[in-house]
Each structure stands twice: as structure tokens, then as C-alpha cells.
Amino acid sequence: MDIAKFKSLLDEQITWPDYYTFKFVVKTEQETQVLALLDGHKIESKASSKGTYISISSRKLMQSSEEVVAVYNLLSQVEGIMSL
């Protein structure tokens, strides 16, 4: 991911501060780890039909594109996480 380009797109489309929605997909056994990293976020989650994966949506008031990128960087430590 080109972080500078992503931050530029965020800054063009969003007037900060504003709410930002993050979406992730992880294996079910990693849900607890992801939720711990998203402390303070409003969370919605849904298990896949077979229960192998879980989709997690989180929403939080962000002050800047830098804060958004920081959340993605934090969650990148979860092995196999998919950001949508």
C-alpha cells in the first residue's frame, strides 16, 4: 500500500475530525486479539457461514488521516488479517 497516496485520498475526501469505518476479516480464533487492538471502537462482527472467519467492522472518531493509518499499522501485526 502506498501510504502517502492513501493519506492524500483520505484528506481529499474527509474533513477531519470525522468518523471512519474500518473493516477486517480474520480467522475466528484471532477475533479476541483484533478486538483488543480496537479498544474504544464501536464494533460489529459477523461469523462466516462455516464459522471459520469473522468479519469485523469498527467505527471511531478520527482526528486525521495519520490516525487512520496508525490503526491499519497496528492491526497489520495480526497474522493473516485482511483489510477491506
Residue pairs with C-beta under 8 A, 6 or more apart in sequence:
3 69
6 65
6 69
7 65
7 66
7 68
7 69
10 65
10 68
11 65
14 20
14 65
16 62
16 63
16 64
16 65
17 61
17 62
17 63
17 64
18 61
18 62
19 59
19 60
19 61
19 62
20 59
20 60
20 62
20 68
21 57
21 58
21 59
22 38
22 41
22 57
22 58
22 59
22 60
22 71
22 72
22 75
22 83
23 55
23 56
23 57
23 83
23 84
24 34
24 55
24 56
24 57
24 58
24 75
24 81
24 82
24 83
24 84
25 53
25 54
25 55
25 56
25 81
25 82
25 84
26 34
26 53
26 54
26 56
26 78
26 80
26 81
26 82
27 52
27 53
27 54
27 80
28 47
28 51
28 52
28 53
28 54
30 78
30 79
30 80
30 81
31 45
31 54
31 56
33 78
34 56
34 75
34 78
34 81
35 43
35 45
35 56
37 74
37 75
37 77
37 78
38 56
38 58
38 60
38 71
38 75
40 60
41 58
41 59
41 60
42 58
42 59
42 60
43 56
43 57
43 58
44 56
44 57
44 58
45 54
45 55
45 56
45 57
46 54
46 55
47 53
47 54
48 54
48 55
60 71
62 68
62 71
72 83
75 81
75 83
